[in-house]
Amino acid sequence: MAFPTKDSYRTHKGPQGSPDDWAAKAEALIQQLAPVSDLTASLGVFGFASKPSMQELKKAYRTQVLKAHPDHGGTSEAFQEIQVAYATVLQAII
């Protein structure tokens, strides 16, 4: 019986390109998904009037994501809007 070689187990090659390419791709994605770039609008997505604590934000984020996730009957646009809003509020908190 022949044993498999070490390379036969490797099916996933990982991300391609350099970390600089990844940063550029991430920035382009943020610009593309930036309909909610204002902090007040982002806070409104989660129902906050002022900056929440980290625990309050996480709880509201999880609730909204479960409602808007495409696998649970939501739309991908609403899901992406929540992702961008979360990143915006998270940057303001930190």
TANORDA-V102451 format. One line per field, one symbol per residue. ss: DSSP state (A for helix, B for strand, O for the rest). psi: psi as a letter, one per 20 degrees, with the letter a starting at -180 (. if undefined). burial: 1 if it has 16 or more other ideal C-beta (glycine too) atoms within 10 Angstrom, else 0. A space follows every 50 residues. Layout:
# TANORDA-V102451
ss = ???
psi = ???
burial = ???
This chain:
# TANORDA-V102451
ss = OOOOOAAAAOOOOOOOOOAAAAAAAAAAAAAAOOOOOOAAAAAAAAOOOO OOOAAAAAAAAAAAAAAAOAAAOOOAAAAAAAAAAAAAAAAAAO
psi = ppqqrhhiiohpiaqqrrhhhggghgghgghhklhnipghhghhhikqhr prrgggggghggghghhiphikjaqhghghhhgggghghghhg.
burial = 00000000000000000000000000000000000100000110110000 01000010011001100100000100011111111111100000
